[in-house]
C-alpha cells in the first residue's frame, strides 16, 4: 500500500466547500482507497520543515473529492 499527501475537497454546511490536506492511501492499481488526518511532526525542526515541503509538493496534484472515497462496489454473493 502506498500513500501521499493530497488536497481533499469536502462539501461543507450550506454547500460551502472546504479543503484539507490528508494522507491518502492507494490500492495496488493506484486508486485512492482511504484517507486520514495529516500530522506535521518530527524529531527535529528540520524534520517538520521536510514534512511541510512534501505536503506543499504533493498539494500541486489534482484535488480529490471526499465523496470519491465512498464508492460502493457491486459484489456477487457466493
C-alpha positions in Angstrom: 0.0 0.0 0.0 1.3 3.4 -0.9 0.3 6.9 0.3 1.0 10.6 -0.2 -0.4 13.9 0.9 -3.3 15.2 -1.1 -5.8 18.1 -1.0 -9.3 16.7 -0.5 -12.4 18.8 -1.2 -15.3 18.4 1.3 -18.9 19.6 1.0 -19.5 21.8 4.0 -22.6 23.2 5.6 -24.9 25.1 3.2 -23.0 23.6 0.2 -19.9 25.7 1.1 -16.9 23.6 0.1 -13.7 23.5 2.1 -10.3 21.8 1.6 -7.9 19.8 3.8 -4.6 18.2 3.3 -4.9 14.5 4.1 -2.8 11.4 4.0 -4.3 9.4 1.1 -3.8 5.7 0.7 -4.0 3.8 -2.6 -4.6 0.2 -3.7 -2.2 -1.8 -5.9 -3.8 -0.2 -9.0 -3.1 3.3 -7.8 -6.8 4.1 -6.9 -7.3 6.1 -3.7 -9.0 3.9 -1.1 -8.9 6.0 2.1 -7.5 8.9 4.0 -6.7 10.2 7.4 -5.6 13.4 9.1 -2.1 14.6 8.1 0.1 15.3 11.0 3.1 17.6 10.9 5.6 16.1 13.4 9.2 15.1 13.7 12.1 14.6 16.0 13.8 17.8 14.8 12.8 21.2 13.4 14.3 20.1 10.1 12.0 17.0 10.1 9.0 19.3 10.4 10.2 21.5 7.5 10.8 18.4 5.4 7.2 17.2 6.0 5.8 20.7 5.2 7.9 20.8 2.0 6.5 17.3 1.0 2.9 18.5 1.7 3.4 21.6 -0.4 4.8 19.5 -3.3 2.0 16.9 -3.1 -0.6 19.8 -2.9 0.1 20.5 -6.6 -1.5 17.2 -7.6 -5.2 17.2 -8.7 -7.7 17.8 -5.9 -9.6 14.7 -4.8 -13.3 14.8 -3.8 -14.2 13.4 -0.4 -17.2 11.6 -2.0 -14.9 9.6 -4.3 -13.9 7.6 -1.2 -17.4 6.4 -0.6 -17.9 4.4 -3.9 -19.7 1.1 -3.4 -18.5 -1.9 -5.4 -21.1 -4.4 -6.5 -20.2 -7.9 -5.4 -21.7 -11.2 -6.2 -22.9 -13.4 -3.4 -21.2 -16.7 -3.0 
